[in-house]
Amino acid sequence: MGISHITLLSVPVTDQEVAKDFYEKLGFEVINDHEMTPEEMPPEPGLRWLQLAAPGGGCSIVLVTWDVGGMKPGMQQFSVAADDVATLHAELAGKGLESNGPLMEAPWGSFFSINDPDGNHLLIVKEPKGS
């Protein structure tokens, strides 16, 4: 018994459609998109549950416009993996998504960072073999 893995991260955003467009350009896919009912949490009318995941599955993200532990848009930071970060770095620039700097090399892998439209920070990493 015990924790096996992280299933979901809340990413606070101001505009779910703008954020959805950004994350889809990164390669995320919508896996759940619906207006929440009063029986769901939080029980405020008109809130939208917009959940996305990387094509390989694993931990998903939900783009939230409601208060989650006092987090405001731009406060979330997380890391995602990519097989070819150099190609992705160039492809994103071609889509108008500029990274926070050049592709970097470290003993633990290649990486670059990018911010979503609200300033949430993503580290995009190619992990070394065996990770």
N, CA, C and O atoms as a GROMACS GRO file, in nm:
protein
  524
    1MET      N    1   0.085  -0.117   0.000
    1MET     CA    2   0.000   0.000   0.000
    1MET      C    3   0.089   0.123   0.000
    1MET      O    4   0.203   0.118   0.048
    2GLY      N    5   0.039   0.233  -0.053
    2GLY     CA    6   0.112   0.358  -0.057
    2GLY      C    7   0.086   0.431  -0.188
    2GLY      O    8   0.014   0.381  -0.275
    3ILE      N    9   0.143   0.548  -0.199
    3ILE     CA   10   0.126   0.630  -0.318
    3ILE      C   11   0.204   0.570  -0.434
    3ILE      O   12   0.320   0.530  -0.416
    4SER      N   13   0.143   0.564  -0.551
    4SER     CA   14   0.212   0.508  -0.666
    4SER      C   15   0.258   0.613  -0.766
    4SER      O   16   0.364   0.598  -0.827
    5HIS      N   17   0.180   0.721  -0.783
    5HIS     CA   18   0.220   0.826  -0.876
    5HIS      C   19   0.128   0.947  -0.865
    5HIS      O   20   0.023   0.940  -0.803
    6ILE      N   21   0.170   1.058  -0.927
    6ILE     CA   22   0.087   1.179  -0.932
    6ILE      C   23  -0.010   1.163  -1.049
    6ILE      O   24   0.031   1.122  -1.157
    7THR      N   25  -0.137   1.194  -1.028
    7THR     CA   26  -0.237   1.178  -1.133
    7THR      C   27  -0.278   1.310  -1.198
    7THR      O   28  -0.311   1.312  -1.316
    8LEU      N   29  -0.277   1.421  -1.122
    8LEU     CA   30  -0.333   1.546  -1.172
    8LEU      C   31  -0.265   1.665  -1.106
    8LEU      O   32  -0.240   1.665  -0.986
    9LEU      N   33  -0.235   1.767  -1.186
    9LEU     CA   34  -0.186   1.895  -1.135
    9LEU      C   35  -0.285   2.004  -1.174
    9LEU      O   36  -0.332   2.006  -1.288
   10SER      N   37  -0.317   2.093  -1.082
   10SER     CA   38  -0.401   2.209  -1.113
   10SER      C   39  -0.311   2.321  -1.163
   10SER      O   40  -0.212   2.355  -1.099
   11VAL      N   41  -0.348   2.378  -1.276
   11VAL     CA   42  -0.272   2.489  -1.335
   11VAL      C   43  -0.367   2.609  -1.339
   11VAL      O   44  -0.459   2.613  -1.420
   12PRO      N   45  -0.344   2.710  -1.251
   12PRO     CA   46  -0.433   2.825  -1.247
   12PRO      C   47  -0.413   2.915  -1.368
   12PRO      O   48  -0.300   2.954  -1.400
   13VAL      N   49  -0.524   2.948  -1.436
   13VAL     CA   50  -0.521   3.031  -1.556
   13VAL      C   51  -0.632   3.136  -1.549
   13VAL      O   52  -0.727   3.121  -1.472
   14THR      N   53  -0.619   3.240  -1.628
   14THR     CA   54  -0.723   3.342  -1.634
   14THR      C   55  -0.822   3.315  -1.746
   14THR      O   56  -0.940   3.350  -1.734
   15ASP      N   57  -0.778   3.253  -1.855
   15ASP     CA   58  -0.863   3.225  -1.970
   15ASP      C   59  -0.836   3.082  -2.017
   15ASP      O   60  -0.730   3.052  -2.071
   16GLN      N   61  -0.933   2.994  -1.995
   16GLN     CA   62  -0.913   2.853  -2.027
   16GLN      C   63  -0.891   2.828  -2.176
   16GLN      O   64  -0.812   2.741  -2.212
   17GLU      N   65  -0.958   2.902  -2.263
   17GLU     CA   66  -0.941   2.881  -2.407
   17GLU      C   67  -0.801   2.920  -2.454
   17GLU      O   68  -0.740   2.849  -2.533
   18VAL      N   69  -0.750   3.033  -2.405
   18VAL     CA   70  -0.614   3.076  -2.440
   18VAL      C   71  -0.512   2.975  -2.389
   18VAL      O   72  -0.419   2.939  -2.461
   19ALA      N   73  -0.530   2.929  -2.265
   19ALA     CA   74  -0.438   2.830  -2.208
   19ALA      C   75  -0.448   2.697  -2.282
   19ALA      O   76  -0.346   2.634  -2.309
   20LYS      N   77  -0.569   2.655  -2.316
   20LYS     CA   78  -0.589   2.530  -2.391
   20LYS      C   79  -0.514   2.536  -2.523
   20LYS      O   80  -0.446   2.440  -2.559
   21ASP      N   81  -0.524   2.646  -2.595
   21ASP     CA   82  -0.454   2.662  -2.722
   21ASP      C   83  -0.302   2.647  -2.703
   21ASP      O   84  -0.236   2.580  -2.783
   22PHE      N   85  -0.249   2.709  -2.600
   22PHE     CA   86  -0.106   2.699  -2.570
   22PHE      C   87  -0.064   2.554  -2.544
   22PHE      O   88   0.031   2.505  -2.604
   23TYR      N   89  -0.136   2.486  -2.455
   23TYR     CA   90  -0.099   2.349  -2.419
   23TYR      C   91  -0.119   2.252  -2.536
   23TYR      O   92  -0.044   2.154  -2.548
   24GLU      N   93  -0.218   2.277  -2.620
   24GLU     CA   94  -0.232   2.193  -2.740
   24GLU      C   95  -0.115   2.212  -2.836
   24GLU      O   96  -0.072   2.117  -2.901
   25LYS      N   97  -0.062   2.334  -2.845
   25LYS     CA   98   0.057   2.358  -2.928
   25LYS      C   99   0.178   2.281  -2.874
   25LYS      O  100   0.267   2.243  -2.950
   26LEU      N  101   0.181   2.258  -2.743
   26LEU     CA  102   0.288   2.179  -2.682
   26LEU      C  103   0.269   2.029  -2.708
   26LEU      O  104   0.362   1.951  -2.691
   27GLY      N  105   0.149   1.990  -2.748
   27GLY     CA  106   0.122   1.849  -2.775
   27GLY      C  107   0.023   1.784  -2.679
   27GLY      O  108  -0.010   1.667  -2.694
   28PHE      N  109  -0.026   1.859  -2.581
   28PHE     CA  110  -0.125   1.805  -2.488
   28PHE      C  111  -0.257   1.784  -2.563
   28PHE      O  112  -0.286   1.853  -2.661
   29GLU      N  113  -0.336   1.687  -2.515
   29GLU     CA  114  -0.466   1.657  -2.573
   29GLU      C  115  -0.573   1.670  -2.467
   29GLU      O  116  -0.552   1.632  -2.352
   30VAL      N  117  -0.689   1.723  -2.505
   30VAL     CA  118  -0.802   1.735  -2.412
   30VAL      C  119  -0.856   1.595  -2.385
   30VAL      O  120  -0.887   1.520  -2.477
   31ILE      N  121  -0.868   1.562  -2.256
   31ILE     CA  122  -0.924   1.431  -2.219
   31ILE      C  123  -1.057   1.444  -2.145
   31ILE      O  124  -1.129   1.345  -2.129
   32ASN      N  125  -1.090   1.565  -2.098
   32ASN     CA  126  -1.217   1.587  -2.030
   32ASN      C  127  -1.247   1.736  -2.035
   32ASN      O  128  -1.165   1.818  -1.993
   33ASP      N  129  -1.364   1.772  -2.085
   33ASP     CA  130  -1.404   1.912  -2.096
   33ASP      C  131  -1.555   1.918  -2.076
   33ASP      O  132  -1.631   1.880  -2.164
   34HIS      N  133  -1.597   1.966  -1.959
   34HIS     CA  134  -1.740   1.978  -1.933
   34HIS      C  135  -1.767   2.085  -1.828
   34HIS      O  136  -1.680   2.119  -1.748
   35GLU      N  137  -1.889   2.137  -1.831
   35GLU     CA  138  -1.932   2.230  -1.727
   35GLU      C  139  -1.966   2.150  -1.603
   35GLU      O  140  -2.041   2.052  -1.610
   36MET      N  141  -1.910   2.192  -1.491
   36MET     CA  142  -1.932   2.116  -1.367
   36MET      C  143  -2.073   2.138  -1.314
   36MET      O  144  -2.130   2.246  -1.324
   37THR      N  145  -2.127   2.033  -1.256
   37THR     CA  146  -2.260   2.038  -1.196
   37THR      C  147  -2.248   2.078  -1.049
   37THR      O  148  -2.139   2.075  -0.993
   38PRO      N  149  -2.360   2.117  -0.987
   38PRO     CA  150  -2.355   2.152  -0.845
   38PRO      C  151  -2.307   2.038  -0.755
   38PRO      O  152  -2.260   2.062  -0.644
   39GLU      N  153  -2.318   1.913  -0.803
   39GLU     CA  154  -2.274   1.799  -0.723
   39GLU      C  155  -2.121   1.784  -0.723
   39GLU      O  156  -2.066   1.713  -0.639
   40GLU      N  157  -2.053   1.850  -0.816
   40GLU     CA  158  -1.908   1.840  -0.825
   40GLU      C  159  -1.841   1.948  -0.740
   40GLU      O  160  -1.904   2.044  -0.697
   41MET      N  161  -1.712   1.930  -0.718
   41MET     CA  162  -1.633   2.029  -0.643
   41MET      C  163  -1.557   2.115  -0.740
   41MET      O  164  -1.502   2.059  -0.835
   42PRO      N  165  -1.550   2.243  -0.726
   42PRO     CA  166  -1.627   2.324  -0.630
   42PRO      C  167  -1.771   2.343  -0.680
   42PRO      O  168  -1.796   2.341  -0.800
   43PRO      N  169  -1.864   2.360  -0.588
   43PRO     CA  170  -2.005   2.365  -0.627
   43PRO      C  171  -2.051   2.502  -0.677
   43PRO      O  172  -2.164   2.543  -0.647
   44GLU      N  173  -1.969   2.573  -0.751
   44GLU     CA  174  -2.008   2.703  -0.805
   44GLU      C  175  -2.060   2.683  -0.946
   44GLU      O  176  -1.999   2.609  -1.024
   45PRO      N  177  -2.171   2.747  -0.982
   45PRO     CA  178  -2.227   2.726  -1.116
   45PRO      C  179  -2.138   2.786  -1.226
   45PRO      O  180  -2.071   2.887  -1.207
   46GLY      N  181  -2.141   2.719  -1.342
   46GLY     CA  182  -2.074   2.774  -1.459
   46GLY      C  183  -1.925   2.747  -1.470
   46GLY      O  184  -1.861   2.798  -1.561
   47LEU      N  185  -1.868   2.669  -1.379
   47LEU     CA  186  -1.725   2.640  -1.387
   47LEU      C  187  -1.700   2.524  -1.481
   47LEU      O  188  -1.778   2.429  -1.488
   48ARG      N  189  -1.591   2.533  -1.554
   48ARG     CA  190  -1.558   2.434  -1.656
   48ARG      C  191  -1.439   2.349  -1.612
   48ARG      O  192  -1.336   2.402  -1.571
   49TRP      N  193  -1.455   2.217  -1.620
   49TRP     CA  194  -1.346   2.124  -1.593
   49TRP      C  195  -1.279   2.097  -1.727
   49TRP      O  196  -1.337   2.032  -1.814
   50LEU      N  197  -1.155   2.147  -1.743
   50LEU     CA  198  -1.081   2.131  -1.868
   50LEU      C  199  -0.950   2.060  -1.836
   50LEU      O  200  -0.856   2.120  -1.784
   51GLN      N  201  -0.946   1.932  -1.869
   51GLN     CA  202  -0.833   1.846  -1.833
   51GLN      C  203  -0.760   1.802  -1.959
   51GLN      O  204  -0.822   1.759  -2.057
   52LEU      N  205  -0.627   1.813  -1.956
   52LEU     CA  206  -0.543   1.774  -2.069
   52LEU      C  207  -0.433   1.680  -2.023
   52LEU      O  208  -0.396   1.679  -1.906
   53ALA      N  209  -0.381   1.602  -2.118
   53ALA     CA  210  -0.271   1.510  -2.087
   53ALA      C  211  -0.179   1.501  -2.208
   53ALA      O  212  -0.219   1.527  -2.321
   54ALA      N  213  -0.056   1.465  -2.180
   54ALA     CA  214   0.040   1.437  -2.288
   54ALA      C  215  -0.005   1.310  -2.358
   54ALA      O  216  -0.069   1.225  -2.296
   55PRO      N  217   0.028   1.294  -2.488
   55PRO     CA  218  -0.017   1.175  -2.561
   55PRO      C  219   0.023   1.042  -2.496
   55PRO      O  220  -0.048   0.943  -2.513
   56GLY      N  221   0.134   1.038  -2.424
   56GLY     CA  222   0.177   0.915  -2.360
   56GLY      C  223   0.108   0.886  -2.230
   56GLY      O  224   0.137   0.784  -2.167
   57GLY      N  225   0.016   0.973  -2.188
   57GLY     CA  226  -0.055   0.951  -2.063
   57GLY      C  227   0.023   1.001  -1.943
   57GLY      O  228   0.097   1.099  -1.953
   58GLY      N  229   0.005   0.935  -1.832
   58GLY     CA  230   0.070   0.978  -1.709
   58GLY      C  231  -0.011   1.088  -1.641
   58GLY      O  232  -0.134   1.092  -1.653
   59CYS      N  233   0.056   1.174  -1.570
   59CYS     CA  234  -0.007   1.283  -1.497
   59CYS      C  235  -0.074   1.380  -1.594
   59CYS      O  236  -0.016   1.417  -1.696
   60SER      N  237  -0.197   1.420  -1.563
   60SER     CA  238  -0.267   1.516  -1.646
   60SER      C  239  -0.273   1.651  -1.574
   60SER      O  240  -0.238   1.661  -1.456
   61ILE      N  241  -0.318   1.754  -1.647
   61ILE     CA  242  -0.334   1.886  -1.588
   61ILE      C  243  -0.479   1.929  -1.604
   61ILE      O  244  -0.546   1.889  -1.699
   62VAL      N  245  -0.527   2.009  -1.510
   62VAL     CA  246  -0.659   2.071  -1.524
   62VAL      C  247  -0.637   2.222  -1.517
   62VAL      O  248  -0.572   2.273  -1.426
   63LEU      N  249  -0.692   2.291  -1.616
   63LEU     CA  250  -0.678   2.437  -1.624
   63LEU      C  251  -0.789   2.498  -1.540
   63LEU      O  252  -0.906   2.493  -1.578
   64VAL      N  253  -0.753   2.555  -1.425
   64VAL     CA  254  -0.852   2.603  -1.328
   64VAL      C  255  -0.860   2.754  -1.327
   64VAL      O  256  -0.760   2.825  -1.339
   65THR      N  257  -0.985   2.804  -1.314
   65THR     CA  258  -1.009   2.947  -1.300
   65THR      C  259  -1.062   2.980  -1.160
   65THR      O  260  -1.096   3.094  -1.131
   66TRP      N  261  -1.071   2.878  -1.075
   66TRP     CA  262  -1.119   2.896  -0.939
   66TRP      C  263  -1.002   2.881  -0.843
   66TRP      O  264  -0.894   2.836  -0.881
   67ASP      N  265  -1.025   2.918  -0.718
   67ASP     CA  266  -0.920   2.915  -0.617
   67ASP      C  267  -0.885   2.770  -0.580
   67ASP      O  268  -0.970   2.690  -0.543
   68VAL      N  269  -0.757   2.740  -0.593
   68VAL     CA  270  -0.704   2.609  -0.553
   68VAL      C  271  -0.589   2.637  -0.456
   68VAL      O  272  -0.477   2.665  -0.498
   69GLY      N  273  -0.618   2.629  -0.329
   69GLY     CA  274  -0.515   2.649  -0.228
   69GLY      C  275  -0.448   2.785  -0.232
   69GLY      O  276  -0.332   2.798  -0.192
   70GLY      N  277  -0.519   2.885  -0.280
   70GLY     CA  278  -0.463   3.020  -0.285
   70GLY      C  279  -0.370   3.045  -0.403
   70GLY      O  280  -0.314   3.154  -0.416
   71MET      N  281  -0.352   2.945  -0.490
   71MET     CA  282  -0.265   2.963  -0.607
   71MET      C  283  -0.330   3.059  -0.706
   71MET      O  284  -0.449   3.047  -0.735
   72LYS      N  285  -0.253   3.151  -0.757
   72LYS     CA  286  -0.298   3.245  -0.858
   72LYS      C  287  -0.234   3.208  -0.992
   72LYS      O  288  -0.131   3.141  -0.994
   73PRO      N  289  -0.293   3.252  -1.104
   73PRO     CA  290  -0.230   3.227  -1.232
   73PRO      C  291  -0.084   3.274  -1.233
   73PRO      O  292  -0.052   3.382  -1.184
   74GLY      N  293   0.001   3.190  -1.288
   74GLY     CA  294   0.144   3.221  -1.292
   74GLY      C  295   0.225   3.162  -1.179
   74GLY      O  296   0.347   3.177  -1.178
   75MET      N  297   0.161   3.095  -1.083
   75MET     CA  298   0.232   3.041  -0.967
   75MET      C  299   0.274   2.895  -0.981
   75MET      O  300   0.357   2.848  -0.903
   76GLN      N  301   0.219   2.823  -1.080
   76GLN     CA  302   0.250   2.681  -1.093
   76GLN      C  303   0.380   2.660  -1.171
   76GLN      O  304   0.408   2.732  -1.266
   77GLN      N  305   0.456   2.563  -1.128
   77GLN     CA  306   0.577   2.522  -1.199
   77GLN      C  307   0.577   2.370  -1.206
   77GLN      O  308   0.550   2.303  -1.107
   78PHE      N  309   0.607   2.316  -1.325
   78PHE     CA  310   0.618   2.172  -1.337
   78PHE      C  311   0.706   2.137  -1.455
   78PHE      O  312   0.739   2.223  -1.537
   79SER      N  313   0.744   2.012  -1.462
   79SER     CA  314   0.835   1.963  -1.565
   79SER      C  315   0.765   1.857  -1.648
   79SER      O  316   0.690   1.775  -1.596
   80VAL      N  317   0.791   1.860  -1.779
   80VAL     CA  318   0.740   1.758  -1.870
   80VAL      C  319   0.856   1.702  -1.950
   80VAL      O  320   0.957   1.770  -1.971
   81ALA      N  321   0.843   1.578  -1.995
   81ALA     CA  322   0.950   1.513  -2.070
   81ALA      C  323   0.918   1.514  -2.220
   81ALA      O  324   0.802   1.509  -2.260
   82ALA      N  325   1.025   1.521  -2.300
   82ALA     CA  326   1.014   1.512  -2.445
   82ALA      C  327   1.131   1.430  -2.496
   82ALA      O  328   1.242   1.439  -2.443
   83ASP      N  329   1.107   1.350  -2.600
   83ASP     CA  330   1.214   1.266  -2.656
   83ASP      C  331   1.321   1.349  -2.726
   83ASP      O  332   1.440   1.316  -2.718
   84ASP      N  333   1.281   1.455  -2.795
   84ASP     CA  334   1.375   1.537  -2.872
   84ASP      C  335   1.351   1.683  -2.840
   84ASP      O  336   1.276   1.751  -2.909
   85VAL      N  337   1.413   1.731  -2.734
   85VAL     CA  338   1.388   1.868  -2.690
   85VAL      C  339   1.442   1.972  -2.789
   85VAL      O  340   1.386   2.081  -2.800
   86ALA      N  341   1.549   1.940  -2.861
   86ALA     CA  342   1.604   2.034  -2.959
   86ALA      C  343   1.503   2.060  -3.071
   86ALA      O  344   1.480   2.175  -3.108
   87THR      N  345   1.443   1.955  -3.123
   87THR     CA  346   1.343   1.970  -3.228
   87THR      C  347   1.220   2.042  -3.175
   87THR      O  348   1.165   2.130  -3.242
   88LEU      N  349   1.175   2.004  -3.055
   88LEU     CA  350   1.058   2.069  -2.995
   88LEU      C  351   1.085   2.217  -2.973
   88LEU      O  352   0.997   2.300  -2.998
   89HIS      N  353   1.203   2.251  -2.926
   89HIS     CA  354   1.241   2.391  -2.903
   89HIS      C  355   1.223   2.470  -3.033
   89HIS      O  356   1.165   2.579  -3.032
   90ALA      N  357   1.272   2.417  -3.145
   90ALA     CA  358   1.261   2.483  -3.275
   90ALA      C  359   1.115   2.487  -3.323
   90ALA      O  360   1.070   2.589  -3.375
   91GLU      N  361   1.041   2.376  -3.307
   91GLU     CA  362   0.902   2.371  -3.351
   91GLU      C  363   0.816   2.473  -3.278
   91GLU      O  364   0.732   2.540  -3.339
   92LEU      N  365   0.837   2.486  -3.147
   92LEU     CA  366   0.757   2.581  -3.070
   92LEU      C  367   0.786   2.724  -3.113
   92LEU      O  368   0.695   2.806  -3.121
   93ALA      N  369   0.913   2.754  -3.140
   93ALA     CA  370   0.948   2.888  -3.190
   93ALA      C  371   0.877   2.914  -3.322
   93ALA      O  372   0.832   3.026  -3.347
   94GLY      N  373   0.868   2.811  -3.407
   94GLY     CA  374   0.797   2.824  -3.534
   94GLY      C  375   0.649   2.848  -3.517
   94GLY      O  376   0.584   2.902  -3.607
   95LYS      N  377   0.593   2.808  -3.404
   95LYS     CA  378   0.451   2.830  -3.373
   95LYS      C  379   0.431   2.961  -3.297
   95LYS      O  380   0.319   2.991  -3.254
   96GLY      N  381   0.539   3.038  -3.280
   96GLY     CA  382   0.529   3.165  -3.208
   96GLY      C  383   0.539   3.153  -3.058
   96GLY      O  384   0.508   3.249  -2.987
   97LEU      N  385   0.581   3.038  -3.007
   97LEU     CA  386   0.597   3.018  -2.863
   97LEU      C  387   0.745   3.024  -2.829
   97LEU      O  388   0.818   2.926  -2.848
   98GLU      N  389   0.789   3.137  -2.781
   98GLU     CA  390   0.930   3.155  -2.749
   98GLU      C  391   0.963   3.099  -2.611
   98GLU      O  392   0.888   3.118  -2.515
   99SER      N  393   1.074   3.031  -2.604
   99SER     CA  394   1.119   2.977  -2.475
   99SER      C  395   1.185   3.089  -2.395
   99SER      O  396   1.206   3.200  -2.444
  100ASN      N  397   1.218   3.057  -2.270
  100ASN     CA  398   1.282   3.155  -2.182
  100ASN      C  399   1.432   3.165  -2.205
  100ASN      O  400   1.501   3.239  -2.134
  101GLY      N  401   1.483   3.094  -2.302
  101GLY     CA  402   1.627   3.096  -2.330
  101GLY      C  403   1.665   2.982  -2.421
  101GLY      O  404   1.578   2.912  -2.474
  102PRO      N  405   1.794   2.963  -2.439
  102PRO     CA  406   1.839   2.857  -2.529
  102PRO      C  407   1.823   2.718  -2.468
  102PRO      O  408   1.796   2.703  -2.348
  103LEU      N  409   1.839   2.619  -2.552
  103LEU     CA  410   1.842   2.481  -2.508
  103LEU      C  411   1.967   2.464  -2.422
  103LEU      O  412   2.076   2.507  -2.460
  104MET      N  413   1.952   2.400  -2.307
  104MET     CA  414   2.063   2.384  -2.213
  104MET      C  415   2.094   2.235  -2.196
  104MET      O  416   2.008   2.149  -2.217
  105GLU      N  417   2.219   2.207  -2.159
  105GLU     CA  418   2.262   2.070  -2.131
  105GLU      C  419   2.305   2.061  -1.985
  105GLU      O  420   2.371   2.151  -1.933
  106ALA      N  421   2.266   1.952  -1.920
  106ALA     CA  422   2.304   1.928  -1.781
  106ALA      C  423   2.331   1.778  -1.765
  106ALA      O  424   2.288   1.700  -1.850
  107PRO      N  425   2.399   1.738  -1.659
  107PRO     CA  426   2.425   1.595  -1.638
  107PRO      C  427   2.298   1.512  -1.634
  107PRO      O  428   2.301   1.393  -1.667
  108TRP      N  429   2.186   1.570  -1.593
  108TRP     CA  430   2.060   1.497  -1.581
  108TRP      C  431   1.975   1.506  -1.708
  108TRP      O  432   1.868   1.445  -1.713
  109GLY      N  433   2.019   1.580  -1.812
  109GLY     CA  434   1.945   1.585  -1.937
  109GLY      C  435   1.947   1.721  -2.004
  109GLY      O  436   1.992   1.819  -1.945
  110SER      N  437   1.898   1.726  -2.127
  110SER     CA  438   1.881   1.851  -2.201
  110SER      C  439   1.748   1.913  -2.160
  110SER      O  440   1.654   1.842  -2.124
  111PHE      N  441   1.740   2.047  -2.164
  111PHE     CA  442   1.616   2.112  -2.122
  111PHE      C  443   1.608   2.255  -2.172
  111PHE      O  444   1.707   2.316  -2.211
  112PHE      N  445   1.486   2.306  -2.171
  112PHE     CA  446   1.459   2.448  -2.187
  112PHE      C  447   1.332   2.478  -2.110
  112PHE      O  448   1.260   2.386  -2.070
  113SER      N  449   1.304   2.605  -2.089
  113SER     CA  450   1.182   2.640  -2.016
  113SER      C  451   1.099   2.736  -2.100
  113SER      O  452   1.149   2.805  -2.188
  114ILE      N  453   0.971   2.736  -2.069
  114ILE     CA  454   0.874   2.821  -2.138
  114ILE      C  455   0.765   2.855  -2.039
  114ILE      O  456   0.736   2.778  -1.947
  115ASN      N  457   0.704   2.969  -2.057
  115ASN     CA  458   0.591   3.010  -1.972
  115ASN      C  459   0.462   3.003  -2.052
  115ASN      O  460   0.461   3.035  -2.171
  116ASP      N  461   0.354   2.961  -1.987
  116ASP     CA  462   0.224   2.965  -2.053
  116ASP      C  463   0.176   3.110  -2.054
  116ASP      O  464   0.242   3.197  -1.998
  117PRO      N  465   0.061   3.139  -2.117
  117PRO     CA  466   0.015   3.278  -2.126
  117PRO      C  467  -0.005   3.348  -1.992
  117PRO      O  468  -0.001   3.471  -1.986
  118ASP      N  469  -0.025   3.272  -1.884
  118ASP     CA  470  -0.042   3.333  -1.752
  118ASP      C  471   0.088   3.340  -1.672
  118ASP      O  472   0.089   3.395  -1.561
  119GLY      N  473   0.197   3.286  -1.727
  119GLY     CA  474   0.324   3.289  -1.656
  119GLY      C  475   0.356   3.163  -1.579
  119GLY      O  476   0.459   3.157  -1.511
  120ASN      N  477   0.270   3.060  -1.587
  120ASN     CA  478   0.305   2.932  -1.526
  120ASN      C  479   0.428   2.878  -1.599
  120ASN      O  480   0.437   2.888  -1.721
  121HIS      N  481   0.521   2.822  -1.524
  121HIS     CA  482   0.654   2.787  -1.576
  121HIS      C  483   0.665   2.637  -1.601
  121HIS      O  484   0.643   2.555  -1.511
  122LEU      N  485   0.701   2.602  -1.725
  122LEU     CA  486   0.722   2.461  -1.761
  122LEU      C  487   0.867   2.439  -1.795
  122LEU      O  488   0.925   2.516  -1.872
  123LEU      N  489   0.925   2.337  -1.740
  123LEU     CA  490   1.059   2.292  -1.776
  123LEU      C  491   1.041   2.172  -1.867
  123LEU      O  492   0.981   2.072  -1.826
  124ILE      N  493   1.092   2.180  -1.990
  124ILE     CA  494   1.077   2.071  -2.086
  124ILE      C  495   1.211   2.000  -2.093
  124ILE      O  496   1.312   2.060  -2.129
  125VAL      N  497   1.211   1.871  -2.059
  125VAL     CA  498   1.335   1.797  -2.031
  125VAL      C  499   1.344   1.670  -2.115
  125VAL      O  500   1.245   1.600  -2.135
  126LYS      N  501   1.463   1.643  -2.164
  126LYS     CA  502   1.494   1.510  -2.217
  126LYS      C  503   1.574   1.441  -2.108
  126LYS      O  504   1.690   1.476  -2.083
  127GLU      N  505   1.513   1.345  -2.045
  127GLU     CA  506   1.579   1.277  -1.935
  127GLU      C  507   1.683   1.180  -1.990
  127GLU      O  508   1.665   1.123  -2.097
  128PRO      N  509   1.792   1.161  -1.915
  128PRO     CA  510   1.893   1.066  -1.961
  128PRO      C  511   1.838   0.924  -1.963
  128PRO      O  512   1.743   0.893  -1.891
  129LYS      N  513   1.895   0.839  -2.043
  129LYS     CA  514   1.851   0.699  -2.051
  129LYS      C  515   1.856   0.637  -1.911
  129LYS      O  516   1.945   0.666  -1.831
  130GLY      N  517   1.759   0.551  -1.883
  130GLY     CA  518   1.755   0.483  -1.755
  130GLY      C  519   1.672   0.556  -1.651
  130GLY      O  520   1.661   0.510  -1.538
  131SER      N  521   1.613   0.674  -1.688
  131SER     CA  522   1.530   0.747  -1.593
  131SER      C  523   1.390   0.696  -1.593
  131SER      O  524   1.306   0.747  -1.518
   0.00000   0.00000   0.00000
